[in-house]
Amino acid sequence: YDFGNDFMMPLVDWNRSTVSGQHNVDGIAEQLKKGENAVLLANHQTEADPGLLAVLIEKFTGQKELAKNIVYVAGDRVLTD
């Protein structure tokens, strides 16, 4: 996790980057504490999504444990396109 963050952090333009809907991340963290599930879906395919999502969640919401414990799943199109 730390290696991935160290790799991705310099790629983000922190002066121009924002995260909207931060309250949703806090809501997800609360749901998970209650033993509930949460599913996040991407509407495009890029190999950078997991690393960027992790650093943005941690930096903008402070939810490091959530960012650290997200499980990413990709279908065969990610590997064959």
Secondary structure, DSSP 8 states (H G I E B T S, - for coil): -HHHHHHHGGGS-TTT---S-HHHHHHHHHHHHTT-------SS--TTHHHHHHHHHHHHH--HHHHHH------HHHHH-
